[in-house]
Amino acid sequence: MGAAECFTPSSVGLVEWPERVEGLLPPADLAVHLAPATGGDGRTLELVATTTAGERCVAEIRTALQAP
């Protein structure tokens, strides 16, 4: 199984160091940024949609996080 089979419209793939495989993967739908949280404990997660598919993914994540 190659990288193309791992990245399908119904999958989510995270690549920690994408610059190491630049040109071998499809364009990213999301940029994920982790940073130390203000106050010292934990992390802050920022998701930035870079495509329409990424926008749908962010919307679904927001909906899931608001669910009871």
SULTALIN-V179252 format. One record per pair of residues at least 6 apart in sequence whose ideal C-beta (glycine too) atoms are under 6 Angstrom apart, sorted by the first residue. I is the first residue (numbers start at 1). J is the second residue. If there is no record, write none. Layout:
# SULTALIN-V179252
((I,J) (I,J))
This chain:
# SULTALIN-V179252
((3,25) (6,13) (7,13) (7,26) (28,50) (29,51) (29,53) (29,54) (30,47) (30,49) (30,54) (31,48) (31,50) (32,47) (33,46) (34,43) (34,45) (35,44) (37,43) (37,44) (47,58) (49,55) (49,58))
